Amino acid sequence: MRLRLTNVILVITVQTALAAALSWFIGHDVLGIPAPVFAPSATVGTNVAAIGQRVRRTVQTLVGVVIGILIGDALLYTVGPGPVQPARGGSTVQAY
């Protein structure tokens, strides 16, 4: 019983790691994003939420993440990033 549980956990861990690496690769090398941190985070969150769920629930979660990203990007495009921006090349914040 424990060996089976360990195998299941190992498979889920490897799948999640590969999915996160693939999403980082797509964000970085295909889309040209310098530090695509959100892509692997969303991937891991979706995989964790999908554990023990049916395919329909997993697809619903994935669609929800995609819609959230699209809405965030649309707001950023239409409203703008706001008056406070991270400084270039540093960790401090500067206002415009």
N, C-alpha and C positions, 0 to 999 in steps of 0.2 A: 504494500500500500504506500509506504513512504517513498520507495523507489519510483513508483508511478507518479506520485505528486512531484517529486524532484525532477523527473523528466518533463512533466508538463510545465513546471516553472522555468526550466532551462529553455524549452522551446519558445515560450512566450518572451523570455528575456532576449534570446537571439533574434527573434522576429522584430521586437521593438528596437533593438540596437541597429539592425539592418535598415529598418524603415527610417529611423532618425538619421542615419548616415546618408541614405539615399535622398531624403528631403534636404539635408544640408548641401549635398552635392548639386542638386537641382537648383537650389537657391543661389549658391556661390558660383558654380561653373557654368550653368546654363543661363540663369537670369542675371548674373553679374552683381549680385548683392555682396558687398564686402564682408559682412558678418551676419549671416542669416540665422540668428539665434531663435527667432520665433518659430521657424519651420520645424526644427526638431522638437521643440517644446510642445507644439500643437500635435505633432505626430505621437509623441509619448503619451500625452494626455488623452488622445483619442484611443490609443491602444489600451491604456489602463482602464478607461471607461468601458471598453468593449469586452473586457474579461468577464466571461460568464453570461454575456448577453447574446441575443440572437442577431443574425445578420441585419435584420431590419433596424434594430436599435443602433447598431454600429454605423450603418449608412446614415441614419438620422443625425447622429452625433457628428459625423464627418461633414454632412451638408450644413449643419449648424455652424461648425467652425469656419467653413468656406464662406457662408453668408456673413458671418461676423467680420471676417477679414475684408470682404468686399465693401461692407458698410463703413468700416474704419477707413479704408483707403479712399472711398468716395467722400467721406467727411473731410479727410485730410486734404484732398484735392480741391473741394469746393470752399471750405472754411479757411484752410491753411493750417500751418502747424502751431500758430499762436505766437505770442510775443516772447516767450522764453525758449531759447534754443540751446542745445549742448554746444559748447565751444568746439571748434575744429581742432582735432588732434589732442584733445585733453579731456579731463573728466569734470571740468568746471562748467558752470552755466553762465551764459551771457544773455542780456536782454537787447532786443532790437528796437 
